[in-house]
Amino acid sequence: MEENFKLTNAVELKESLATKWQAPSNIALVKYWGKHGLQLPANPSISFTLDACRTITSVKASQGKHSFSISYDGEAIPEFVPKIEAYFKRIASYCPWIANYHFEIDTHNTFPHSSGIASSASSMAALSACVIDFESELTGVPLDYHKMSFLARLGSGSACRSLQGAAVLWGEHKDTEGSSNHYGIDKSELLHPIFKDFQDTILLVDKGEKVVSSTIGHDLMNGHAFAKARFEQAHENLTTLKKALEKGDLETFIKITESEALTLHAMMMTSHPYFILMKPQTLSIIEEIWAFRKETQIPVCFTLDAGANVHLLYPSEHKIAVGELINNKLDQYCQNSHYICDQIGTGAKKC
Ligand code: PMV
C-alpha cells in the first residue's frame, strides 16, 4: 500500500517555490487510541473537521542541500525542530525531491498557543498540504488529497483527518468501502443536514501542557488488558455512528459520542501506568450537560480529547439556548472563563 505513494512521475526541479495553506483541527467522535508501525491505527476512527481552530503555514523552498527552518509568526521555534526533522525523514522516500530543497516554514495558529488544544493535527495537515502543492507544481500532476493525508499521518496520526471533508474516516473498517489505515477518507456525504452546521464549543478547562503525551498514551494500549475488546467496540461503534450520521439520529449520535469519550479516558485510567487527564471541572461540566439535556430535551452532548477540555457538540438551531447554558453555568469551570466557538468545517484550503 505505502508503495502506491512513492513518486513515479518525472520531476522538473525549479529554482524556488512558495505556497501557503491553512488546515483545521478535528474532533474525533469514534476515537483512535492505540497504534502500531508508523502511525497505523489499532482501530478505525471518524471525526468532524473543525473550522475556526486552524493552522496557517507558508513555505518557501529554494533549491540546495536539504535543510529547513521553522518559525511561528516569524520567530524561530527550536522546540518544533525534532518533530519536523522526523517528519521530513519519514516522507523522504515518498517525496524524494525534498532532498534538493531548503525549506523556510512559517506557521500561525488561529487558536491561542496555550489553550490545551493540540496543534499537531492542524499543523501537520497544513505542512503536508504545502508539500503536496509543491509536488504537484514539480510534476504537473493534480493535487493528490490521499497522499496529503498519508503524509500528514506520518507527521501525527489524527492529522490525516484534517485535510478534506466535513467528516473524515481513518482506518480499515469492514463496513466502509475504501477505508484505509494509511489515510483518511472524506465521508461528508454521510452527513444528514442536521450535522452540516453542527457547533463545537470548546470549553477550556485546562490550558496547560498534557501531563501524559498522546504518544505515550497510544503506546500504553500495547498489552492493555481491555485492548482487544476496545478495538472491536470501536468497529461496532463506527458502524452504528455512521448510520446515525446518515439518518440524523441525534439520540444514537449522543450515546456513541459520549460513550467513546468516556471509553478513551477509561483506557487511560486502566493503563499501566494509569493516569487521569480529566479535571474535577471536566466532570462538573459533564454533569451540567446531562442535567440541561434532561431538563430541556435539547440534544447537546460532549466529547473529550486526550485532555481536560470539553467539546460541546450541538445543532446550530440551539445556539442561543446552549449559549445561555455556557454563560450561566459552564464558563465558571473554564480557566479564566475561556472557551472557543467553533463549528464543522470543510478541510484544508490554499490561502
Ligand atoms: O494524533 P495523535 O497521536 O495526537 O492522537 C490523537 C488521539 C485522540 O485525539 C485522543 C483521539 C483521536 O482520534 O483524535
Residues whose N, C-alpha, C, O or C-beta is under 5 A from the ligand:
A	BS01	PMV	A28 V30 K31 Y32 S45 S156 G157 S158 A159 S214 D305 A306
